[in-house]
Amino acid sequence: MVWIKQLKVVGVLMVLAGIVTACSISYKFNGSSIDYTKVKTISFENFPNRSAGFVWGPMESMFNTALQDIYMQQTRLKQAKRGGDLQLSGEITNYDALNKGIGSDGYSSMVELRMTVRVNFVNNSNPTENMNGQQFSASREYNANQQLSAVQDELVTQMIKEIVEQIFNATVANW
């Protein structure tokens, strides 16, 4: 009688093991949801720095490189010089600093550095996903006792990373 109970337990375990191995759930964590049967290429136009505020020379090339890198590293798209299935263009529209906090001495204690990018996105396989002139922004604060030149490279790198991720999520992530 004991062996019948053991046989039942083994049978139930085998059925459960069969169910678990037969069912599979697939998740894709690279951040993109691209139909590669329809979309194979992407083209980028240079995003010029047309900020009315500050102009920092390296920012334009840093942004353009970071934007292209995220698509090349996280998708299987091939880069086309022009006319890609997906097309990105736009400009850096704002880069400035704003006094954020005032200390007890009446002087600024914190400065907020801000960056804004305007993006046009064309999806030739699905025009309903097109974007025209969408704004993406990021900001970072730093102590007003520091010179901008001392923190600018690090803060701009962080803001570019954040904006590029926002653009990537808005264009091909679709989650």
Contact map, one row per residue, 1 for C-alpha under 8 A:
1111100000000000000000000000000000000000000000000000000000000000000000000000000000000000000000000000000000000000000000000000000000000000000000000000000000000000000000000000000
1111110000000000000000000000000000000000000000000000000000000000000000000000000000000000000000000000000000000000000000000000000000000000000000000000000000000000000000000000000
1111111000000000000000000000000000000000000000000000000000000000000000000000000000000000000000000000000000000000000000000000000000000000000000000000000000000000000000000000000
1111111100000000000000000000000000000000000000000000000000000000000000000000000000000000000000000000000000000000000000000000000000000000000000000000000000000000000000000000000
1111111110000000000000000000000000000000000000000000000000000000000000000000000000000000000000000000000000000000000000000000000000000000000000000000000000000000000000000000000
0111111111000000000000000000000000000000000000000000000000000000000000000000000000000000000000000000000000000000000000000000000000000000000000000000000000000000000000000000000
0011111111100000000000000000000000000000000000000000000000000000000000000000000000000000000000000000000000000000000000000000000000000000000000000000000000000000000000000000000
0001111111110000000000000000000000000000000000000000000000000000000000000000000000000000000000000000000000000000000000000000000000000000000000000000000000000000000000000000000
0000111111111000000000000000000000000000000000000000000000000000000000000000000000000000000000000000000000000000000000000000000000000000000000000000000000000000000000000000000
0000011111111100000000000000000000000000000000000000000000000000000000000000000000000000000000000000000000000000000000000000000000000000000000000000000000000000000000000000000
0000001111111110000000000000000000000000000000000000000000000000000000000000000000000000000000000000000000000000000000000000000000000000000000000000000000000000000000000000000
0000000111111111000000000000000000000000000000000000000000000000000000000000000000000000000000000000000000000000000000000000000000000000000000000000000000000000000000000000000
0000000011111111100000000000000000000000000000000000000000000000000000000000000000000000000000000000000000000000000000000000000000000000000000000000000000000000000000000000000
0000000001111111110000000000000000000000000000000000000000000000000000000000000000000000000000000000000000000000000000000000000000000000000000000000000000000000000000000000000
0000000000111111111000000000000000000000000000000000000000000000000000000000000000000000000000000000000000000000000000000000000000000000000000000000000000000000000000000000000
0000000000011111111100000000000000000000000000000000000000000000000000000000000000000000000000000000000000000000000000000000000000000000000000000000000000000000000000000000000
0000000000001111111110000000000000000000000000000000000000000000000000000000000000000000000000000000000000000000000000000000000000000000000000000000000000000000000000000000000
0000000000000111111111000000000000000000000000000000000000000000000000000000000000000000000000000000000000000000000000000000000000000000000000000000000000000000000000000000000
0000000000000011111111100000000000000000000000000000000000000000000000000000000000000000000000000000000000000000000000000000000000000000000000000000000000000000000000000000000
0000000000000001111111110000000000000000000000000000000000000000000000000000000000000000000000000000000000000000000000000000000000000000000000000000000000000000000000000000000
0000000000000000111111110000000000000000000000000000000000000000000000000000000000000000000000000000000000000000000000000000000000000000000000000000000000000000000000000000000
0000000000000000011111110000000000000000000000000000000000000000000000000000000000000000000000000000000000000000000000000000000000000000000000000000000000000000000000000000000
0000000000000000001111111000000000000000000000000000000000000000000000000000000000000000000000000000000000000000000000000000000000000000000000000000000000000000000000000000000
0000000000000000000111111100000000000000000000000000000000000000000000000000000000000000000000000000000000000000000000000000000000000000000000000000000000000000000000000000000
0000000000000000000000111110000000000000000000000000000000000000000000000000000000000000000000000000000000000000000000000000000000000000000000000000000000000000000000000000000
0000000000000000000000011111000000000000000000000000000000000000000000000000000000000000000000000000000000000000000000000000000000000000000000000000000000000000000000000000000
0000000000000000000000001111100000000000000000000000000000000000000000000000000000000000000000000000000000000000000000000000000000000000000000000000000000000000000000000000000
0000000000000000000000000111111100000000000000000000000000000000000000000000000000000000000000000000000000000000000000000000000000000000000000000000000000000000000000000000000
0000000000000000000000000011111100000000000000000000000000000000000000000000000000000000000000000000000000000000000000000000000000000000000000000000000000000000000000000000000
0000000000000000000000000001111100000000000000000000000000000000000000000110000000000000000000000000000000000000000000000000000000000000000000000000000000000000000000000000000
0000000000000000000000000001111110000000000000000000000000000000000000000100000000000000000000000000000000000000000000000000000000000000000000000000000000000000000000001001100
0000000000000000000000000001111111000000000000000000000000000000000000000110000000000000000000000000000000000000000000000000000000000000000000000000000000000000000000001001110
0000000000000000000000000000001111100000000000000000000000000000000000000000000000000000000000000000000000000000000000000000000000000000000000000000000000000000000000000001111
0000000000000000000000000000000111110010000000000000000000000000000000000000000000000000000000000000000000000000000000000000000000000000000000000000000000000000000000000001100
0000000000000000000000000000000011111110000000000000000000000000000000000000000000000000000000000000000000000000000000000000000000000000000000000000000000000000000000000000000
0000000000000000000000000000000001111111000000000000000000000000000000000001100000000000000000000000000000000000000000000000000000000000000000000000000000000000000000000000000
0000000000000000000000000000000000111111000000000000000000000000000000000000000000000000000000000000000000000000000000000000000000000000000000000000000000000000000000000000000
0000000000000000000000000000000000111111000000000000000000000000000000000000000000000000000000000000000000000000000000000000100000000000000000000000000000000000000000000000000
0000000000000000000000000000000001111111100000000000000000000000000000000000100000001100000000000000000000000000000000000000100000000000000000000000000000000000000000000000000
0000000000000000000000000000000000011111110000000000000000000000000000000001110000011000000000000000000000000000000000000000000000000000000000000000000000000000000000000000000
0000000000000000000000000000000000000011111000000000000000000000000000000000111100011100000000000000000000000000000000000000000000000000000000000000000000000000000000000000000
0000000000000000000000000000000000000001111100000000000000000000000000000000111100111111000000000000000000000000000000000000000000000000000000000000000000000000000000000000000
0000000000000000000000000000000000000000111110000000000000000000000000000000001111111111000000000000000000000000000000000000000000000000000000000000000000000000000000000000000
0000000000000000000000000000000000000000011111000000000000000000000100000000000111000011100000000000000000000000000000000000000000000000000000000000000000000000000000000000000
0000000000000000000000000000000000000000001111100000000000000000000000000000000000000011110000000000000000000000000000000000000000000000000000000000000000000000000000000000000
0000000000000000000000000000000000000000000111110000000000000001000000000000000000000000111000000000000000000000000000000000000000000000000000000000000000000000000000000000000
0000000000000000000000000000000000000000000011111000000000010011000000000000000000000000111100000000000000000000000000000000000000000000000000000000000000000000000000000000000
0000000000000000000000000000000000000000000001111100000000010000000000000000000000000000011100000000000000000000000000000000000000000000000000000000000000000000000000000000000
0000000000000000000000000000000000000000000000111110001000110000000000000000000000000000001110000000000000000000000000000000000000000000000000000000000000000000000000000000000
0000000000000000000000000000000000000000000000011111000000000000000000000000000000000000001111000000000000000000000000000000000000000000000000000000000000000000000000000000000
0000000000000000000000000000000000000000000000001111111000000000000000000000000000000000000111100000000000000000000000000000000000000000000000000000000000000000000000000000000
0000000000000000000000000000000000000000000000000111111000000000000000000000000000000000000011100000000000000000000000000000000000000000000000000000000000000000000000000000000
0000000000000000000000000000000000000000000000000011111000000000000000000000000000000000000001110000000000000000000000000000000000000000000000000000000000000000000000000000000
0000000000000000000000000000000000000000000000000011111100000000000000000000000000000000000001110000000000000000000000000000000000000000000000000000000000000000000000000000000
0000000000000000000000000000000000000000000000001011111110000000000000000000000000000000000000100000000000000000000000000000000000000000000000000000000000000000000000000000000
0000000000000000000000000000000000000000000000000000011111100000000000000000000000000000000000000000000000000000000000000000000000000000000000000000000000000000000000000000000
0000000000000000000000000000000000000000000000000000001111110000000000000000000000000000000000000000000000000000000000000000000000000000000000000000000000000000000000000000000
0000000000000000000000000000000000000000000000000000000111111100000000000000000000000000000000000000000000000000000000000000000000000000000000000000000000000000000000000000000
0000000000000000000000000000000000000000000000001000000111111110000000000000000000000000000000000000000000000000000000000000000000000000000000000000000000010000000000000000000
0000000000000000000000000000000000000000000000111000000011111111000000000000000000000000000100000000000000000000000000000000000000000000000000000000000000000000000000000000000
0000000000000000000000000000000000000000000000000000000001111111100000000000000000000000000000000000000000000000000000000000000000000000000000000000000000000000000000000000000
0000000000000000000000000000000000000000000000000000000001111111110000000000000000000000000000000000000000000000000000000000000000000000000000000000000000001001000000000000000
0000000000000000000000000000000000000000000000100000000000111111111000000000000000000000000000000000000000000000000000000000000000000000000000000000000000000001000100000000000
0000000000000000000000000000000000000000000001100000000000011111111100000000000000000000000000000000000000000000000000000000000000000000000000000000000000000000000000000000000
0000000000000000000000000000000000000000000000000000000000001111111110000000000000000000000000000000000000000000000000000000000000000000000000000000000000000000000000000000000
0000000000000000000000000000000000000000000000000000000000000111111111000000000000000000000000000000000000000000000000000000000000000000000000000000000000000001100100000000000
0000000000000000000000000000000000000000000000000000000000000011111111100000000000000000000000000000000000000000000000000000000000000000000000000000000000000000000100000000000
0000000000000000000000000000000000000000000100000000000000000001111111110000000000000000000000000000000000000000000000000000000000000000000000000000000000000000000000000000000
0000000000000000000000000000000000000000000000000000000000000000111111111000000000000000000000000000000000000000000000000000000000000000000000000000000000000000000000000000000
0000000000000000000000000000000000000000000000000000000000000000011111111100000000000000000000000000000000000000000000000000000000000000000000000000000000000000000110010000000
0000000000000000000000000000000000000000000000000000000000000000001111111110100000000000000000000000000000000000000000000000000000000000000000000000000000000000000000010000000
0000000000000000000000000000000000000000000000000000000000000000000111111111111000000000000000000000000000000000000000000000000000000000000000000000000000000000000000000000000
0000000000000000000000000000000000000000000000000000000000000000000011111111000000000000000000000000000000000000000000000000000000000000000000000000000000000000000000000000000
0000000000000000000000000000011100000000000000000000000000000000000001111111000000000000000000000000000000000000000000000000000000000000000000000000000000000000000000000000000
0000000000000000000000000000010100000000000000000000000000000000000000111111100000000000000000000000000000000000000000000000000000000000000000000000000000000000000000000000000
0000000000000000000000000000000000010001000000000000000000000000000000011111110000000000000000000000000000000000000000000000000000000000000000000000000000000000000000000000000
0000000000000000000000000000000000010011110000000000000000000000000000110011111000000000000000000000000000000000000000000000000000000000000000000000000000000000000000000000000
0000000000000000000000000000000000000001110000000000000000000000000000010001111100000000000000000000000000000000000000000000000000000000000000000000000000000000000000000000000
0000000000000000000000000000000000000000111000000000000000000000000000010000111110010000000000000000000000000000000000000000000000000000000000000000000000000000000000000000000
0000000000000000000000000000000000000000111100000000000000000000000000000000011111110000000000000000000000000000000000000000000000000000000000000000000000000000000000000000000
0000000000000000000000000000000000000000001100000000000000000000000000000000001111110000000000000000000000000000000000000000000000000000000000000000000000000000000000000000000
0000000000000000000000000000000000000000001100000000000000000000000000000000000111110000000000000000000000000000000000000000000000000000000000000000000000000000000000000000000
0000000000000000000000000000000000000000011000000000000000000000000000000000000111111110000000000000000000000000000000000000000000000000000000000000000000000000000000000000000
0000000000000000000000000000000000000001111000000000000000000000000000000000001111111110000000000000000000000000000000000000000000000000000000000000000000000000000000000000000
0000000000000000000000000000000000000011111000000000000000000000000000000000000000111110000000000000000000000000000000000111100000000000000000000000000000000000000000000000000
0000000000000000000000000000000000000010111000000000000000000000000000000000000000111111000000000000000000000000000000001111000000000000000000000000000000000000000000000000000
0000000000000000000000000000000000000000011110000000000000000000000000000000000000111111100000000000000000000000000000011110000000000000000000000000000000000000000000000000000
0000000000000000000000000000000000000000011110000000000000000000000000000000000000000111110000000000000000000000000000111100000000000000000000000000000000000000000000000000000
0000000000000000000000000000000000000000000111100000000000000000000000000000000000000011111000000000000000000000000000111000000000000000000000000000000000000000000000000000000
0000000000000000000000000000000000000000000011110000000000000000000000000000000000000001111100000000000000000000000011110000000000001000000000000000000000000000000000000000000
0000000000000000000000000000000000000000000001111100000000000000000000000000000000000000111110000000000000000000000011100000000000000000000000000000000000000000000000000000000
0000000000000000000000000000000000000000000000111110000000010000000000000000000000000000011111100000000000000000001111000000000000000000000000000000000000000000000000000000000
0000000000000000000000000000000000000000000000001111000000000000000000000000000000000000001111100000000000000000001111000000000000000000000000000000000000000000000000000000000
0000000000000000000000000000000000000000000000000111110000000000000000000000000000000000000111110000000000000000011110000000000000000000000000000000000000000000000000000000000
0000000000000000000000000000000000000000000000000011111000000000000000000000000000000000000111111000000000000000111100000000000000000000000000000000000000000000000000000000000
0000000000000000000000000000000000000000000000000000110000000000000000000000000000000000000001111100000000000000111000000000000000000000000000000000000000000000000000000000000
0000000000000000000000000000000000000000000000000000000000000000000000000000000000000000000000111110000000000011110000000000000000000000000000000000000000000000000000000000000
0000000000000000000000000000000000000000000000000000000000000000000000000000000000000000000000011111000000000011110000000000000000000000000000000000000000000000000000000000000
0000000000000000000000000000000000000000000000000000000000000000000000000000000000000000000000001111110000011111000000000000000000000000000000000000000000000000000000000000000
0000000000000000000000000000000000000000000000000000000000000000000000000000000000000000000000000111110000011111000000000000000000000000000000000000000000000000000000000000000
0000000000000000000000000000000000000000000000000000000000000000000000000000000000000000000000000011111000011110000000000000000000000000000000000000000000000000000000000000000
0000000000000000000000000000000000000000000000000000000000000000000000000000000000000000000000000011111111111100000000000000000000000000000000000000000000000000000000000000000
0000000000000000000000000000000000000000000000000000000000000000000000000000000000000000000000000000111111111000000000000000000000000000000000000000000000000000000000000000000
0000000000000000000000000000000000000000000000000000000000000000000000000000000000000000000000000000011111100000000000000000000000000000000000000000000000000000000000000000000
0000000000000000000000000000000000000000000000000000000000000000000000000000000000000000000000000000011111100000000000000000000000000000000000000000000000000000000000000000000
0000000000000000000000000000000000000000000000000000000000000000000000000000000000000000000000000000011111110000000000000000000000000000000000000000000000000000000000000000000
0000000000000000000000000000000000000000000000000000000000000000000000000000000000000000000000000000011111111000000000000000000000000000000000000000000000000000000000000000000
0000000000000000000000000000000000000000000000000000000000000000000000000000000000000000000000000011111001111110000000000000000000000000000000010000000000000000000000000000000
0000000000000000000000000000000000000000000000000000000000000000000000000000000000000000000000000011111000111110000000000000000000000000000000111000000000000000000000000000000
0000000000000000000000000000000000000000000000000000000000000000000000000000000000000000000000000011110000011111000000000000000000000000000011110000000000000000000000000000000
0000000000000000000000000000000000000000000000000000000000000000000000000000000000000000000000001111100000011111100000000000000000000000000011110000000000000000000000000000000
0000000000000000000000000000000000000000000000000000000000000000000000000000000000000000000000001111000000000111110000000000000000000000001111000000000000000000000000000000000
0000000000000000000000000000000000000000000000000000000000000000000000000000000000000000000000111100000000000011111000000000000000000000001111000000000000100000000000000000000
0000000000000000000000000000000000000000000000000000000000000000000000000000000000000000000001111100000000000001111100000000000000000000111100000000000000000000000000000000000
0000000000000000000000000000000000000000000000000000000000000000000000000000000000000000000111110000000000000000111110000000000000000000111000000000000000000010000000000000000
0000000000000000000000000000000000000000000000000000000000000000000000000000000000000000000111100000000000000000011111000000000000000011110000000000000000000000000000000000000
0000000000000000000000000000000000000000000000000000000000000000000000000000000000000000011111000000000000000000001111100000000000000011100000000000000000000000001000000000000
0000000000000000000000000000000000000000000000000000000000000000000000000000000000000000011110000000000000000000000111110000000000001111000000000000000000000000000000000000000
0000000000000000000000000000000000000000000000000000000000000000000000000000000000000001111000000000000000000000000011111000000000111111000000000000000000000000000000100000000
0000000000000000000000000000000000000000000000000000000000000000000000000000000000000011110000000000000000000000000001111100000001111100000000000000000000000000000000000000000
0000000000000000000000000000000000000000000000000000000000000000000000000000000000000111100000000000000000000000000000111110000001110000000000000000000000000000000000000010000
0000000000000000000000000000000000000000000000000000000000000000000000000000000000001111000000000000000000000000000000011111001011100000000000000000000000000000000000000000000
0000000000000000000000000000000000000000000000000000000000000000000000000000000000001110000000000000000000000000000000001111111111000000000000000000000000000000000000000000000
0000000000000000000000000000000000000000000000000000000000000000000000000000000000001100000000000000000000000000000000000111111000000000000000000000000000000000000000000000000
0000000000000000000000000000000000000110000000000000000000000000000000000000000000001000000000000000000000000000000000000011111000000000000000000000000000000000000000000000000
0000000000000000000000000000000000000000000000000000000000000000000000000000000000000000000000000000000000000000000000000011111111000000000000000000000000000000000000000000000
0000000000000000000000000000000000000000000000000000000000000000000000000000000000000000000000000000000000000000000000000111111111000000000000000000000000000000000000000000000
0000000000000000000000000000000000000000000000000000000000000000000000000000000000000000000000000000000000000000000000000010011111000000000000000000000000000000000000000000000
0000000000000000000000000000000000000000000000000000000000000000000000000000000000000000000000000000000000000000000000000110011111100000000000000000000000000000000000000010000
0000000000000000000000000000000000000000000000000000000000000000000000000000000000000000000000000000000000000000000000011110011111110000000000000000000000000000000000000000000
0000000000000000000000000000000000000000000000000000000000000000000000000000000000000000000000000000000000000000000000111100000011111100000000000000000000000000000000000000000
0000000000000000000000000000000000000000000000000000000000000000000000000000000000000000000000000000000000000000000000111000000001111100000000000000000000000000000000000000000
0000000000000000000000000000000000000000000000000000000000000000000000000000000000000000010000000000000000000000000001110000000000111110000000000000000000000000000000000000000
0000000000000000000000000000000000000000000000000000000000000000000000000000000000000000000000000000000000000000000001110000000000111111000000000000000000000000000000000000000
0000000000000000000000000000000000000000000000000000000000000000000000000000000000000000000000000000000000000000000111100000000000001111100000000000000000000000000000000000000
0000000000000000000000000000000000000000000000000000000000000000000000000000000000000000000000000000000000000000000111100000000000000111110000000000000000000000001001100000000
0000000000000000000000000000000000000000000000000000000000000000000000000000000000000000000000000000000000000000011110000000000000000011111000000000000000000000001000000000000
0000000000000000000000000000000000000000000000000000000000000000000000000000000000000000000000000000000000000000011100000000000000000001111100000000000000000011011000000000000
0000000000000000000000000000000000000000000000000000000000000000000000000000000000000000000000000000000000000001111000000000000000000000111110000000000000000010000000000000000
0000000000000000000000000000000000000000000000000000000000000000000000000000000000000000000000000000000000000001110000000000000000000000011111000000000000100010000000000000000
0000000000000000000000000000000000000000000000000000000000000000000000000000000000000000000000000000000000000111100000000000000000000000001111100000000000000000000000000000000
0000000000000000000000000000000000000000000000000000000000000000000000000000000000000000000000000000000000000111100000000000000000000000000111110100001000000000000000000000000
0000000000000000000000000000000000000000000000000000000000000000000000000000000000000000000000000000000000001110000000000000000000000000000011111100000000000000000000000000000
0000000000000000000000000000000000000000000000000000000000000000000000000000000000000000000000000000000000011110000000000000000000000000000001111110000000000000000000000000000
0000000000000000000000000000000000000000000000000000000000000000000000000000000000000000000000000000000000001000000000000000000000000000000000111110000000000000000000000000000
0000000000000000000000000000000000000000000000000000000000000000000000000000000000000000000000000000000000000000000000000000000000000000000001111111011000000000000000000000000
0000000000000000000000000000000000000000000000000000000000000000000000000000000000000000000000000000000000000000000000000000000000000000000000011111111000000000000000000000000
0000000000000000000000000000000000000000000000000000000000000000000000000000000000000000000000000000000000000000000000000000000000000000000000000111111100000000000000000000000
0000000000000000000000000000000000000000000000000000000000000000000000000000000000000000000000000000000000000000000000000000000000000000000000000011111110000000000000000000000
0000000000000000000000000000000000000000000000000000000000000000000000000000000000000000000000000000000000000000000000000000000000000000000000000111111110000000000000000000000
0000000000000000000000000000000000000000000000000000000000000000000000000000000000000000000000000000000000000000000000000000000000000000000001000111111111100000000000000000000
0000000000000000000000000000000000000000000000000000000000000000000000000000000000000000000000000000000000000000000000000000000000000000000000000001111111110000000000000000000
0000000000000000000000000000000000000000000000000000000000000000000000000000000000000000000000000000000000000000000000000000000000000000000000000000111111111000000000000000000
0000000000000000000000000000000000000000000000000000000000000000000000000000000000000000000000000000000000000000000000000000000000000000000000000000001111111100000000000000000
0000000000000000000000000000000000000000000000000000000000000000000000000000000000000000000000000000000000000000100000000000000000000000000100000000001111111110000000000000000
0000000000000000000000000000000000000000000000000000000000100000000000000000000000000000000000000000000000000000000000000000000000000000000000000000000111111111000000000000000
0000000000000000000000000000000000000000000000000000000000000100000000000000000000000000000000000000000000000000000000000000000000000000000000000000000011111111100000000000000
0000000000000000000000000000000000000000000000000000000000000000000000000000000000000000000000000000000000000000000000000000000000000000000000000000000001111111110000000000000
0000000000000000000000000000000000000000000000000000000000000000000000000000000000000000000000000000000000000000001000000000000000000000011100000000000000111111111000000000000
0000000000000000000000000000000000000000000000000000000000000110010000000000000000000000000000000000000000000000000000000000000000000000010000000000000000011111111100000000000
0000000000000000000000000000000000000000000000000000000000000000010000000000000000000000000000000000000000000000000000000000000000000000000000000000000000001111111110000000000
0000000000000000000000000000000000000000000000000000000000000000000000000000000000000000000000000000000000000000000000000000000000000000010000000000000000000111111111000000000
0000000000000000000000000000000000000000000000000000000000000000000000000000000000000000000000000000000000000000000010000000000000000001110000000000000000000011111111100000000
0000000000000000000000000000000000000000000000000000000000000010011001000000000000000000000000000000000000000000000000000000000000000000000000000000000000000001111111110000000
0000000000000000000000000000000000000000000000000000000000000000000001000000000000000000000000000000000000000000000000000000000000000000000000000000000000000000111111111000000
0000000000000000000000000000000000000000000000000000000000000000000000000000000000000000000000000000000000000000000000000000000000000001000000000000000000000000011111111100000
0000000000000000000000000000000000000000000000000000000000000000000000000000000000000000000000000000000000000000000000100000000000000001000000000000000000000000001111111110000
0000000000000000000000000000000000000000000000000000000000000000000001100000000000000000000000000000000000000000000000000000000000000000000000000000000000000000000111111111100
0000000000000000000000000000001100000000000000000000000000000000000000000000000000000000000000000000000000000000000000000000000000000000000000000000000000000000000011111111111
0000000000000000000000000000000000000000000000000000000000000000000000000000000000000000000000000000000000000000000000000000000000000000000000000000000000000000000001111111110
0000000000000000000000000000000000000000000000000000000000000000000000000000000000000000000000000000000000000000000000001000000010000000000000000000000000000000000000111111110
0000000000000000000000000000001111000000000000000000000000000000000000000000000000000000000000000000000000000000000000000000000000000000000000000000000000000000000000011111110
0000000000000000000000000000001111000000000000000000000000000000000000000000000000000000000000000000000000000000000000000000000000000000000000000000000000000000000000011111111
0000000000000000000000000000000110000000000000000000000000000000000000000000000000000000000000000000000000000000000000000000000000000000000000000000000000000000000000001111111
0000000000000000000000000000000010000000000000000000000000000000000000000000000000000000000000000000000000000000000000000000000000000000000000000000000000000000000000001000111
